[in-house]
Amino acid sequence: MHEMLHLIEPSHSEYFTKLLTTHYPSWREARAELNELPVGAEAWKSG
């Protein structure tokens, strides 16, 4: 949803946040969960 809304509003403006809250009310919880995950690609396995 986040990326699709960038088609309407390219920046993380107040309007973008309003759209995101309207169409994805739990986005703050999802962001918090994603921010807790490790970022490093070294944990990924190829193959």
Summary of the structure (lengths in Angstrom):
residues: 47
radius of gyration: 14.0
end to end distance: 29.3
largest distance: 41.8
contacts: 73
relative contact order: 0.14
helix: 55%
strand: 0%
